[in-house]
Amino acid sequence: MTPTNKILDQENIRRAMMRIAHEIVEKNKGIDSLCLVGIRTRGAVLAERLSACIKAIEGKTVPVGILDITLYRDDLSMVAQQPVVHETLIDFDISDKKIILVDDVLFTGRTIRAALDALIDLGRPATIQLAVLIDRGHRELPIRADYVGKNIPTSLDENVKVVLSESDSKDDEVVVIKREQK
């Protein structure tokens, strides 16, 4: 794979996260009953960053949880013979809460479908909204994001790679990588 285009750098990612935080606060008329749940791995990092942005705006902390969707995937048998299951870390009751589900890239919608199933198994939220850093299109399921950092039109022979310092030990960036033809 060869990088074809750097879409966002560290500063642009920070700006996008701050804008999403403002949109979340505005749409929900504050942060009462609001909780953030990030999809492991980069969604969890972005949820923590959103929480910090919301705290800078509202002066209060929003609870953050981490959701592992491994066992809810519809392609589990294709991922690995022995998939690695990580712990879901949500130490608050999600019932009757406004949940903001956070992920890095929205593509086919299958990851989000799995996350919705996992969340519903934990309780009955009042609402579930979706925040993503990148929406690249190509949906296979009727799922859309409520909050988007950047829409990036892509072809199916491209991948979108999100690099975050907390999970990748590199400077933040979003790049589009073209798959090499075989």
BASE-628491 format. One line per 4 residues: number of its first residue (from 1); their letters; for each residue x negated, y negated, z of N, C-alpha, C, O. Coordinates in Angstrom, 1 decimal, padded with zeros to 4 digits. Last residue first. Layout:
NUM	A	X,Y,Z,X,Y,Z,X,Y,Z,X,Y,Z | ...;
END
This chain:
182	KQER	002.8,006.2,-007.7,002.0,007.5,-007.8,002.1,008.0,-009.2,001.5,009.0,-009.5 | 002.3,002.8,-006.8,003.0,003.8,-007.7,002.1,005.0,-007.8,000.9,005.0,-007.9 | 002.3,001.5,-003.6,001.5,001.9,-004.7,002.3,002.9,-005.5,002.8,003.9,-004.9 | 004.6,-000.9,-002.4,004.2,000.5,-002.4,003.4,000.8,-003.7,003.8,000.4,-004.8;
178	KIVV	003.8,-004.1,-001.2,004.3,-003.3,-002.3,003.7,-001.9,-002.3,002.5,-001.7,-002.1 | 004.8,-005.7,001.6,003.8,-004.8,001.1,004.5,-004.0,000.0,005.5,-003.4,000.1 | 005.2,-008.8,003.1,005.8,-007.8,002.2,004.7,-007.0,001.6,003.8,-007.6,001.0 | 004.7,-009.6,006.6,004.2,-009.5,005.2,005.1,-008.5,004.4,005.7,-007.6,005.0;
174	VEDD	004.5,-011.7,009.3,005.4,-010.8,008.5,004.9,-010.8,007.1,004.7,-011.9,006.5 | 002.6,-011.9,012.3,002.8,-012.2,010.9,003.9,-011.3,010.4,004.1,-010.2,010.9 | 000.5,-012.6,015.1,001.8,-012.4,014.5,001.9,-012.7,013.1,001.2,-013.7,012.6 | -002.7,-010.9,015.4,-001.9,-012.1,015.3,-000.5,-011.9,014.7,-000.4,-011.0,013.8;
170	KSDS	-002.6,-007.8,017.2,-003.1,-008.6,016.1,-002.2,-009.9,016.1,-001.2,-009.9,016.8 | -001.5,-005.8,018.8,-002.8,-006.3,019.1,-003.5,-007.1,017.9,-004.7,-007.1,017.8 | 001.1,-004.8,018.5,000.1,-004.5,017.4,-001.3,-005.0,017.7,-002.2,-004.7,016.9 | 002.7,-005.7,020.5,002.8,-004.3,020.1,001.7,-003.9,019.2,001.4,-002.7,019.1;
166	ESLV	002.0,-008.4,020.9,002.3,-007.6,022.1,002.2,-006.1,021.7,001.8,-005.3,022.5 | 001.8,-009.6,018.3,000.6,-009.4,019.2,000.8,-008.5,020.3,-000.1,-007.7,020.7 | 003.3,-008.0,015.6,003.5,-008.8,016.8,002.3,-008.5,017.7,002.0,-007.4,017.9 | 004.3,-007.8,012.3,003.1,-007.5,013.2,003.3,-008.5,014.4,003.4,-009.7,014.2;
162	VKVN	006.3,-006.2,010.1,006.3,-007.2,011.1,005.2,-006.8,012.1,005.2,-005.7,012.6 | 006.6,-005.6,006.7,005.9,-005.2,007.9,005.8,-006.4,008.9,005.4,-007.5,008.5 | 008.7,-004.3,004.4,008.5,-005.5,005.2,007.8,-005.0,006.4,008.3,-004.2,007.2 | 007.9,-002.8,001.2,008.2,-002.7,002.7,008.0,-004.0,003.3,007.1,-004.8,002.8;
158	EDLS	009.2,-002.1,-002.1,008.5,-002.9,-001.1,008.9,-002.6,000.3,010.0,-002.1,000.6 | 010.9,-000.9,-003.8,009.5,-000.4,-003.8,008.6,-001.3,-002.9,007.4,-001.3,-003.1 | 013.3,-002.2,-003.7,013.2,-001.0,-002.9,011.8,-000.4,-002.9,011.5,000.5,-002.1 | 012.6,-005.7,-003.2,012.9,-004.6,-004.0,012.7,-003.3,-003.2,012.1,-003.3,-002.1;
154	TPIN	014.1,-008.4,-001.3,013.0,-007.4,-001.6,013.5,-006.4,-002.6,014.7,-006.3,-002.8 | 014.6,-011.5,000.1,015.0,-010.6,-000.9,013.9,-009.7,-001.3,012.8,-010.2,-001.6 | 014.9,-012.3,003.3,013.8,-012.0,002.4,014.4,-011.1,001.3,014.5,-009.9,001.6 | 015.9,-014.6,005.7,016.4,-013.6,004.7,015.3,-013.5,003.6,014.8,-014.5,003.1;
150	KGVY	014.9,-015.0,009.0,014.6,-015.3,007.6,015.2,-014.2,006.8,015.0,-013.0,007.1 | 016.4,-014.7,011.5,015.2,-015.6,011.4,014.9,-016.0,010.0,014.7,-017.2,009.7 | 019.8,-014.6,012.1,018.7,-014.1,011.2,017.6,-015.2,011.2,017.8,-016.3,011.0 | 022.6,-013.4,013.7,021.5,-014.3,013.8,020.3,-013.8,013.0,019.9,-012.6,013.2;
146	DARI	024.3,-011.4,013.0,024.9,-012.6,013.4,023.8,-013.7,013.4,024.2,-014.9,013.2 | 023.9,-009.1,010.3,023.4,-009.8,011.4,024.1,-011.1,011.7,024.5,-011.8,010.8 | 026.1,-006.4,009.3,025.4,-007.7,009.1,024.9,-008.3,010.4,025.5,-008.0,011.4 | 027.1,-003.4,007.8,026.5,-004.0,009.0,025.8,-005.3,008.6,025.1,-005.4,007.6;
142	PLER	028.2,-000.9,006.4,028.7,-002.3,006.5,028.3,-003.0,007.8,029.1,-003.2,008.7 | 025.2,000.6,005.0,026.4,000.6,005.9,026.9,-000.8,006.0,026.1,-001.7,005.8 | 023.2,000.0,003.4,023.9,001.3,003.0,025.1,001.4,003.9,026.0,002.3,003.6 | 021.7,-003.0,002.1,022.5,-002.3,003.1,023.1,-001.0,002.6,023.6,-001.0,001.4;
138	HGRD	019.7,-004.7,001.0,019.8,-003.2,000.6,020.6,-002.4,001.7,020.2,-001.3,002.0 | 018.0,-007.1,003.1,019.0,-006.7,002.2,019.0,-005.1,002.0,018.4,-004.4,002.8 | 016.3,-008.1,005.0,015.7,-007.8,003.7,016.7,-007.3,002.7,016.4,-007.0,001.5 | 016.0,-010.2,007.5,017.1,-009.4,006.8,016.6,-009.3,005.4,016.4,-010.3,004.7;
134	ILVA	014.1,-010.5,010.5,014.1,-010.5,009.0,015.3,-009.7,008.5,015.5,-008.6,009.0 | 014.8,-010.7,013.1,013.8,-011.6,012.6,013.9,-011.7,011.1,013.9,-012.8,010.5 | 018.2,-010.5,014.2,017.0,-009.9,013.6,016.1,-011.0,013.1,016.5,-012.1,012.8 | 020.9,-009.8,016.3,019.8,-010.8,016.0,018.6,-010.0,015.4,018.1,-009.1,016.0;
130	LQIT	024.3,-009.1,016.7,023.0,-008.6,016.2,022.1,-009.8,015.8,022.5,-010.7,015.1 | 026.5,-008.5,019.4,026.0,-009.3,018.3,024.6,-008.8,018.0,023.9,-008.3,018.8 | 029.2,-007.1,021.0,027.8,-006.8,020.6,027.5,-007.6,019.3,028.2,-007.6,018.3 | 031.3,-007.7,023.8,030.9,-007.9,022.4,029.5,-007.4,022.2,028.7,-007.4,023.1;
126	APRG	031.7,-006.3,026.2,032.7,-007.2,025.7,032.5,-007.4,024.2,033.5,-007.4,023.4 | 030.6,-002.8,026.3,030.4,-004.3,026.3,031.6,-005.1,025.8,032.4,-004.5,025.0 | 030.9,-000.2,028.0,031.8,-000.8,027.0,031.6,-002.3,027.1,032.2,-003.0,027.9 | 028.1,002.2,028.1,029.2,001.4,028.7,030.0,000.7,027.6,029.8,001.0,026.4;
122	LDIL	026.4,003.9,026.9,025.9,003.3,028.2,027.0,002.5,028.9,026.9,002.2,030.0 | 027.4,004.6,024.5,027.2,005.7,025.4,026.8,005.1,026.8,027.0,005.9,027.8 | 027.1,002.2,023.2,028.4,002.6,023.6,028.4,003.8,024.6,029.2,003.9,025.4 | 024.3,002.3,022.6,024.8,001.3,023.5,026.2,001.7,024.0,026.5,001.6,025.2;
118	ADLA	024.2,004.4,020.7,023.5,004.5,022.0,024.0,003.5,023.0,024.2,003.9,024.2 | 025.7,003.3,018.6,026.1,004.5,019.2,025.5,004.7,020.6,026.1,005.1,021.6 | 024.1,001.1,018.0,025.5,000.9,018.5,026.0,002.1,019.2,026.6,002.0,020.2 | 021.8,002.4,017.1,021.7,001.6,018.3,023.1,001.3,018.9,023.3,001.3,020.1;
114	ARIT	022.7,003.5,014.7,022.3,004.4,015.8,022.2,003.6,017.1,022.6,004.2,018.2 | 023.3,001.2,013.3,024.3,002.1,013.6,024.0,003.0,014.8,024.8,003.3,015.7 | 020.7,000.2,013.1,021.6,-000.5,013.9,022.8,000.3,014.3,023.3,000.3,015.4 | 019.5,002.1,011.4,019.0,001.9,012.8,020.0,001.2,013.7,020.1,001.6,014.8;
110	RGTF	021.1,001.6,009.1,021.2,002.9,009.8,020.6,002.8,011.2,021.1,003.5,012.2 | 020.8,-000.6,007.6,021.8,-000.7,008.6,021.8,000.6,009.5,022.6,000.6,010.5 | 018.7,-001.0,005.8,019.9,-000.2,005.4,021.0,-000.3,006.3,022.2,-000.1,005.9 | 017.5,-003.5,007.4,017.4,-003.0,006.0,018.6,-002.3,005.6,019.6,-002.9,005.2;
106	LVDD	016.2,-005.9,009.4,017.5,-005.2,009.1,017.3,-004.8,007.6,017.1,-005.7,006.7 | 013.5,-005.9,011.7,013.9,-005.9,010.3,015.3,-005.2,010.1,015.5,-004.1,010.6 | 013.6,-006.1,014.6,012.7,-006.9,013.8,013.2,-007.0,012.4,013.2,-008.1,011.8 | 016.5,-006.7,016.8,015.5,-005.8,016.0,014.7,-006.7,015.2,014.9,-007.9,015.0;
102	VLII	018.8,-006.7,019.5,017.7,-007.4,018.8,016.8,-006.4,018.1,016.4,-005.4,018.7 | 022.0,-007.5,020.5,021.1,-006.4,020.1,020.0,-007.0,019.2,020.3,-007.8,018.3 | 023.4,-009.0,023.0,022.7,-009.4,021.8,021.7,-008.3,021.5,020.7,-008.1,022.2 | 026.5,-008.5,024.6,025.2,-008.0,024.3,024.6,-008.5,023.0,025.3,-008.5,022.0;
98	KKDS	028.3,-009.7,027.1,028.0,-010.1,025.7,026.6,-009.6,025.4,025.6,-010.1,025.9 | 029.9,-007.2,029.1,028.8,-008.2,028.9,028.8,-008.5,027.4,029.3,-007.7,026.5 | 031.5,-005.1,029.8,032.1,-006.4,029.8,031.1,-007.5,029.6,031.3,-008.7,029.9 | 028.7,-003.1,030.7,030.2,-003.2,030.6,030.6,-004.6,030.8,030.2,-005.4,031.7;
94	IDFD	026.1,-002.8,031.2,026.4,-003.5,030.0,028.0,-003.7,029.9,028.4,-004.4,028.9 | 024.3,-003.2,034.2,025.5,-002.7,033.6,025.9,-003.5,032.4,026.0,-004.7,032.5 | 020.8,-002.9,034.0,022.0,-003.7,034.3,023.1,-003.0,033.6,023.0,-002.3,032.6 | 018.4,-001.9,033.0,018.6,-001.8,034.5,019.8,-002.7,034.9,019.8,-003.2,036.0;
90	ILTE	017.4,-000.1,030.6,018.4,-001.1,030.8,018.8,-001.0,032.2,019.6,-000.1,032.6 | 015.3,001.5,028.8,015.2,000.8,030.1,016.2,-000.4,030.1,015.8,-001.5,029.7 | 015.0,004.7,027.6,015.8,003.5,027.5,015.7,002.8,028.8,016.0,003.4,029.8 | 011.8,006.2,026.8,012.9,005.9,027.8,013.6,004.6,027.4,013.0,003.7,026.9;
86	HVVP	011.3,008.0,023.8,010.9,007.1,024.8,012.1,006.8,025.7,013.2,007.1,025.4 | 010.5,010.9,022.1,011.6,010.2,022.7,011.0,009.3,023.8,010.4,009.8,024.7 | 009.1,011.9,019.2,008.8,011.4,020.5,009.9,010.5,021.0,010.3,009.5,020.3 | 010.2,014.9,017.5,010.1,013.5,017.6,009.8,013.0,019.1,010.2,013.7,020.0;
82	QQAV	009.0,017.5,016.2,009.1,017.2,017.6,009.0,015.6,017.8,008.0,015.1,018.1 | 009.2,017.2,013.4,009.7,018.4,014.1,009.9,018.2,015.5,010.9,018.7,016.1 | 010.3,014.0,012.3,009.3,014.9,012.8,009.9,016.1,013.4,011.1,016.1,013.8 | 012.3,012.9,010.4,011.2,012.1,011.0,010.0,012.9,011.5,008.9,012.7,011.2;
78	MSLD	014.2,014.7,009.7,013.2,014.3,008.6,012.1,013.5,009.2,011.0,013.4,008.6 | 015.9,014.9,011.8,015.2,016.1,011.4,014.1,015.8,010.3,013.2,016.6,010.1 | 016.9,012.3,012.0,016.0,012.8,013.1,015.2,014.0,012.6,014.0,014.2,012.9 | 018.5,010.6,010.6,017.4,011.3,009.9,016.4,011.9,010.8,015.3,012.1,010.5;
74	DRYL	020.2,009.4,012.3,020.8,010.3,011.4,019.8,011.1,010.5,020.1,012.0,009.8 | 019.4,008.9,015.7,019.1,008.6,014.3,019.7,009.7,013.4,019.8,010.9,013.8 | 019.6,009.3,018.4,020.8,008.8,017.7,020.6,008.7,016.2,021.5,008.3,015.5 | 017.1,009.8,019.5,018.1,010.9,019.4,019.4,010.5,018.7,020.2,011.4,018.5;
70	TIDL	016.0,007.1,019.3,015.4,008.3,018.6,016.4,009.4,018.4,016.6,009.9,017.3 | 016.4,004.7,020.4,017.5,005.2,019.5,017.1,006.6,018.9,017.8,007.1,018.1 | 016.0,002.9,023.3,015.4,003.9,022.4,016.5,004.7,021.7,017.4,005.2,022.3 | 016.1,-000.4,024.3,016.9,000.7,023.9,016.1,001.6,023.0,015.5,001.2,022.0;
66	IGVP	015.6,-002.5,027.0,015.0,-001.8,025.9,015.7,-000.5,025.6,016.0,000.3,026.5 | 016.9,-005.7,028.2,016.8,-004.2,028.2,016.1,-003.7,027.0,016.0,-004.4,026.0 | 017.1,-008.6,030.1,016.6,-007.9,028.9,016.4,-006.4,029.1,015.9,-006.0,030.1 | 019.1,-011.3,031.3,018.5,-010.0,031.4,018.1,-009.4,030.1,018.8,-009.6,029.1;
62	VTKG	017.9,-014.6,031.1,018.9,-013.7,030.6,018.3,-012.3,030.7,017.1,-012.1,030.4 | 017.3,-017.3,033.4,016.8,-016.1,032.7,018.0,-015.2,032.3,018.9,-015.0,033.0 | 017.7,-020.8,032.8,018.0,-019.5,033.5,017.5,-018.4,032.6,017.4,-018.4,031.4 | 017.3,-023.0,031.2,016.7,-023.0,032.6,017.0,-021.8,033.4,016.7,-021.8,034.6;
58	EIAK	018.0,-023.2,028.6,019.1,-023.2,029.6,018.5,-023.3,031.0,019.3,-023.6,032.0 | 015.6,-023.3,027.1,016.7,-024.1,026.7,017.7,-024.3,027.9,018.1,-025.5,028.2 | 013.9,-021.5,028.3,013.4,-022.9,028.0,014.5,-023.8,027.7,014.5,-025.0,028.0 | 015.5,-019.3,028.2,015.2,-019.8,029.5,014.6,-021.3,029.3,015.0,-022.1,030.1;
54	ICAS	015.4,-018.8,025.5,016.7,-019.2,026.1,016.5,-019.8,027.4,017.1,-020.7,027.8 | 012.7,-018.1,025.2,013.3,-019.2,024.5,014.6,-019.7,025.1,014.8,-020.9,025.3 | 012.7,-015.7,026.7,011.8,-016.9,027.1,012.3,-018.2,026.4,012.3,-019.2,027.1 | 014.4,-014.2,025.2,014.8,-014.5,026.6,014.0,-015.7,027.1,014.5,-016.5,027.8;
50	LREA	013.0,-013.9,022.9,014.2,-014.6,022.9,014.6,-015.0,024.3,015.1,-016.1,024.5 | 010.9,-012.3,023.8,010.6,-013.6,023.4,011.9,-014.5,023.3,011.8,-015.7,023.7 | 012.3,-010.0,024.4,011.6,-010.7,025.5,011.3,-012.1,025.1,011.4,-013.1,025.9 | 013.1,-009.4,021.8,014.1,-009.6,022.9,013.5,-010.4,024.0,014.1,-011.3,024.6;
46	LVAG	010.7,-008.8,020.6,011.4,-010.0,020.2,012.5,-010.3,021.2,012.8,-011.5,021.4 | 010.1,-006.4,021.9,009.2,-007.5,022.1,009.9,-008.8,021.7,009.8,-009.8,022.4 | 012.2,-004.8,021.0,012.1,-005.1,022.5,011.2,-006.3,022.7,011.4,-007.1,023.6 | 011.7,-004.7,018.3,012.9,-005.4,018.8,012.9,-005.7,020.3,013.4,-006.7,020.7;
42	RTRI	009.4,-003.1,018.3,009.3,-004.6,018.0,010.5,-005.3,018.4,010.5,-006.5,018.7 | 010.4,-000.6,019.0,009.4,-001.2,019.8,009.4,-002.7,019.5,009.4,-003.5,020.5 | 013.5,-000.5,020.6,012.1,-000.1,020.7,011.5,000.0,019.4,012.1,000.7,018.5 | 015.7,-003.1,020.4,015.4,-001.8,019.9,013.9,-001.5,019.9,013.2,-002.3,019.3;
38	GVLC	016.7,-005.0,023.2,015.8,-004.9,022.1,015.7,-003.4,021.7,015.5,-002.5,022.6 | 019.3,-006.8,024.4,018.8,-005.5,024.3,018.0,-005.3,023.1,018.5,-005.4,022.0 | 020.3,-009.4,026.6,019.6,-009.0,025.4,019.1,-007.6,025.5,018.6,-007.1,026.5 | 023.4,-010.7,027.7,022.3,-009.8,027.9,021.6,-009.5,026.6,022.3,-009.5,025.6;
34	LSDI	025.7,-012.9,029.3,024.8,-012.6,028.1,023.7,-011.7,028.5,023.1,-011.9,029.6 | 027.3,-014.0,031.2,027.6,-012.6,030.8,026.7,-012.2,029.6,027.0,-011.2,029.0 | 026.5,-017.3,030.1,027.3,-016.4,031.1,027.6,-015.1,030.4,028.0,-015.0,029.3 | 025.2,-019.0,028.5,024.6,-017.7,028.7,025.3,-016.8,029.7,024.8,-015.8,030.1;
30	GKNK	026.9,-021.1,026.0,026.1,-020.9,027.2,025.6,-019.4,027.3,025.6,-018.7,026.3 | 028.6,-020.3,023.9,028.9,-021.4,024.8,028.2,-021.3,026.1,028.8,-021.4,027.2 | 027.7,-018.6,021.9,028.3,-018.0,023.1,028.7,-019.0,024.2,029.1,-018.7,025.3 | 026.7,-020.4,020.0,027.8,-019.5,019.6,028.5,-018.9,020.9,029.7,-018.7,020.9;
26	EVIE	024.6,-021.6,021.5,025.7,-022.4,021.0,026.9,-021.5,020.7,028.0,-021.8,021.1 | 022.9,-019.4,022.1,023.4,-020.3,023.2,024.7,-021.0,022.7,025.7,-021.1,023.4 | 022.3,-018.6,019.5,022.9,-017.7,020.5,023.6,-018.5,021.6,024.7,-018.2,021.9 | 021.0,-020.9,018.5,022.2,-020.4,017.9,023.0,-019.5,018.8,024.2,-019.5,018.9;
22	HAIR	018.7,-021.0,020.1,019.7,-022.1,020.1,021.0,-021.6,019.5,022.1,-022.0,020.1 | 017.5,-018.5,019.3,017.9,-018.7,020.7,018.9,-019.9,020.8,019.9,-019.7,021.5 | 017.0,-019.1,016.6,017.9,-018.0,016.9,018.4,-018.2,018.4,019.6,-018.1,018.6 | 015.0,-021.1,017.0,016.3,-021.4,016.3,017.3,-020.4,016.6,018.5,-020.7,016.9;
18	MMAR	013.0,-019.6,018.3,013.6,-020.7,019.0,015.0,-021.1,018.3,015.9,-021.4,019.0 | 012.4,-017.8,016.2,012.9,-017.3,017.5,013.6,-018.4,018.3,014.6,-018.1,018.9 | 011.4,-019.6,014.3,012.6,-018.8,014.0,013.2,-018.2,015.2,014.4,-018.2,015.4 | 009.1,-020.5,015.6,010.2,-021.4,015.2,011.5,-020.7,015.0,012.6,-021.1,015.4;
14	RINE	007.6,-018.2,015.7,008.0,-018.9,017.0,009.2,-019.8,016.7,010.1,-019.8,017.5 | 007.2,-017.7,013.0,007.9,-016.7,013.8,008.4,-017.4,015.1,009.6,-017.2,015.5 | 005.7,-019.9,012.4,007.0,-019.8,011.8,007.8,-018.7,012.5,009.1,-018.9,012.6 | 003.3,-019.3,013.9,004.1,-020.5,014.2,005.5,-020.4,013.6,006.5,-020.9,014.2;
10	QDLI	002.4,-016.9,012.7,002.8,-017.0,014.1,003.7,-018.2,014.4,004.6,-018.0,015.1 | 004.0,-016.7,009.4,002.9,-016.7,010.3,003.3,-016.9,011.7,004.5,-016.9,012.0 | 005.8,-015.0,006.9,005.8,-015.8,008.1,004.5,-015.6,008.9,003.9,-014.5,008.9 | 004.9,-013.7,004.5,006.2,-014.5,004.6,006.2,-015.4,005.8,006.6,-016.6,005.6;
6	KNTP	002.5,-012.9,002.3,002.7,-013.2,003.7,003.9,-014.2,003.8,003.9,-015.3,003.2 | 002.6,-010.5,-000.1,003.0,-011.8,000.2,003.2,-011.9,001.7,003.9,-011.2,002.4 | 001.5,-008.0,-000.6,001.8,-008.9,-001.8,002.1,-010.3,-001.4,001.9,-011.2,-002.1 | -000.8,-005.5,000.4,000.0,-006.7,000.7,000.2,-007.6,-000.5,-000.7,-007.8,-001.3;
2	TM	-000.5,-002.2,-000.7,-001.2,-003.5,-000.8,-000.4,-004.6,-000.5,000.8,-004.7,-001.0 | -000.8,001.2,000.0,000.0,000.0,000.0,-000.9,-001.2,000.0,-001.9,-001.3,000.7;
END
